[in-house]
Amino acid sequence: MSKRSKHYDVFNGDADGICALLQLRLNTFKDSTLITGVKRDIQLLQQVADKEDVSSVTVLDISMEKNQTFLQALLNRNVDIFYCDHHRTGPVPISAHLKSLLDTSSDVCTSLLINLLLNNTHYLWACVGAFGDNLSKEATALALEHGVAHEDIDFLKQLGTLINYNGYGGSIEDLHFHPKYLFESLLKHPNPLRLKDKTDGVFHQLKSGFDHDWNNVRSIRATSSTEHIEIYKLPSQAWARRISGTYGNWLANEFPNKAIAVLTANPCGESYMVSVRSPLTNREGADYVCSQFPTGGGRLAAAGINALPEEMVALFIEKMKERFG
């Protein structure tokens, strides 16, 4: 057997990354090795770049800008790569071995891009991914275009929110399910609406965990609130790390004219994991703010910082005020 015989699927462990890959593998099965992690683990190509057995790679929903070195290393070895994403790209390599579908617009996500590629073949999963990425308007429009009932749209939204919620955490140990296991479980369901009636399935297990964490976060109040921004701090607890992203999306919908930042204390006690949401009425600027910090990045509408030092919190708030008013 050739040493270079494996295909690798590399995908973000959030709803968008999982749902993008679900569409692809429901459409075309591949005996692939799965590479994923918590939502903030985005330099996933690093885990593939030094593999001797890699023959081809599919990359979904991780920033090309943050994986440039590893991407180029694979291309230099003539590894065929399909790359689909909506985050900052940096320079896109020119190579006969690279096929890309990239769009950094604020109203698209990787699941919606894959849906276009597959001509709506698995549009329900695309809706789930888009809902998880807080693109409610776009997800609802896609569902209505295909005649999905309103009560089913509500379920798809809840499912997307829960899958996305599962991806947040400082480590795999914080999560209810490893994203790899979650993907493999969901792959058994070409129609996500069937999950509604599986009372012992992942949907209901995630909902139970979410409800518990949501009860904890409901009492949190803003540490800074102005006409244009809302800043919240969460404690260094596993439940807080899990709920932080979903909480940020909820706040964005509650305050559509404001930029949102949720700072969750990291276990080390010396830094914060930050989630930033641009105002829903003007979905730009989140990536600009976060990319100014060493572990920051993201996209126009939503971005984050993995480890914002305590001593840089004041500077971060100033950058939020400079960008959003």
C-alpha positions, 0 to 999 in steps of 0.5 A, spaced: 500 500 500 502 506 498 504 511 504 500 516 501 493 513 501 489 517 505 484 523 505 483 527 510 477 531 512 479 537 516 473 541 519 471 546 524 468 543 530 462 548 530 455 548 527 458 551 520 464 546 520 460 540 521 454 541 517 458 543 511 462 536 512 455 533 513 453 535 506 459 533 502 459 526 505 452 525 505 453 527 497 459 523 496 462 518 501 469 518 503 473 513 507 477 519 510 481 521 517 477 526 521 481 532 524 477 537 528 477 540 535 474 545 539 471 551 535 477 556 537 482 550 534 483 553 527 490 551 526 488 544 524 492 543 518 498 543 522 495 536 524 496 534 517 502 537 514 507 532 517 503 526 515 506 522 510 500 518 508 496 524 506 494 524 498 488 529 499 485 534 503 478 537 504 478 543 509 472 547 511 471 553 515 478 554 518 481 561 516 486 560 510 490 566 513 491 562 520 493 556 516 498 559 510 504 555 512 501 548 513 497 549 506 503 551 502 507 545 505 502 540 503 501 544 496 509 543 495 508 536 496 503 536 490 497 534 495 490 535 492 486 540 497 479 543 496 478 549 501 472 552 503 471 558 508 468 564 509 474 567 514 480 572 512 484 568 507 490 572 507 494 571 500 491 565 496 496 560 493 496 559 486 497 551 485 494 546 480 493 542 486 488 547 490 481 548 489 478 553 493 471 556 494 472 562 498 467 568 500 468 573 506 462 576 505 458 577 512 452 574 510 455 567 508 458 561 511 461 555 509 455 551 510 451 556 505 457 555 500 457 548 500 449 548 499 451 552 493 456 547 490 451 541 491 445 545 488 441 545 494 442 537 495 442 537 503 439 544 504 436 542 511 443 541 513 445 548 510 440 551 514 442 548 520 449 550 519 447 557 518 443 558 524 448 555 528 453 561 525 447 566 527 445 567 520 438 567 521 435 571 516 439 567 510 437 560 513 430 562 514 430 564 507 433 558 504 428 554 508 422 557 506 424 557 499 424 549 499 417 550 503 419 548 510 414 549 515 415 554 520 415 549 526 420 545 522 424 551 521 424 553 529 427 546 530 433 547 525 434 553 528 435 550 535 439 544 532 444 549 529 444 553 536 446 547 540 451 544 535 454 550 535 454 551 543 457 544 543 464 547 539 465 552 545 470 550 550 477 551 552 479 544 551 475 537 548 474 536 556 469 542 556 465 539 551 459 535 551 461 531 545 467 531 541 466 534 534 468 528 531 463 524 535 458 529 533 459 529 526 459 521 526 452 521 529 449 526 525 451 523 519 446 517 520 441 522 519 440 525 512 434 529 514 436 533 521 428 533 522 428 526 524 432 528 530 426 531 533 423 525 535 430 521 538 429 522 545 435 519 547 439 522 541 444 528 541 439 533 540 436 532 547 442 531 550 445 537 548 439 541 550 439 538 557 446 541 557 445 547 554 439 549 559 443 548 565 448 552 562 443 558 560 440 558 567 447 560 570 448 565 565 442 569 565 444 573 571 450 576 568 450 583 567 454 588 563 461 590 565 460 596 560 454 598 556 454 604 552 450 607 546 454 602 541 457 597 545 456 591 550 461 588 554 460 582 558 465 578 563 464 570 564 468 566 570 473 561 569 468 555 569 467 550 564 459 552 563 461 559 562 466 557 556 461 552 553 455 558 553 460 564 551 459 563 544 451 562 544 451 567 549 454 572 544 449 571 539 443 571 543 446 578 546 447 580 538 440 579 537 437 582 543 442 589 541 442 589 534 444 596 533 450 594 538 457 591 538 458 585 543 464 582 546 463 576 551 470 575 555 470 569 559 476 567 563 481 562 561 483 557 566 490 560 567 486 566 570 491 571 567 487 571 560 480 571 557 477 568 551 473 573 547 467 573 542 466 579 538 459 580 534 459 586 530 452 589 530 447 586 526 445 592 523 452 593 520 455 586 520 462 589 519 468 590 524 469 584 529 475 581 525 478 588 525 478 589 532 480 582 534 486 581 529 489 587 532 491 582 538 496 576 537 491 570 538 485 574 535 482 573 528 475 571 525 470 574 520 467 581 519 460 579 523 464 575 528 471 574 531 474 572 537 481 572 541 483 566 544 487 569 550 487 576 551 491 578 557 488 581 563 493 587 562 490 588 555 483 588 557 482 596 557 486 596 550 481 591 547 475 596 550 478 602 547 479 598 540 472 596 541 470 604 542 474 606 536 471 601 531 464 601 533 463 608 537 
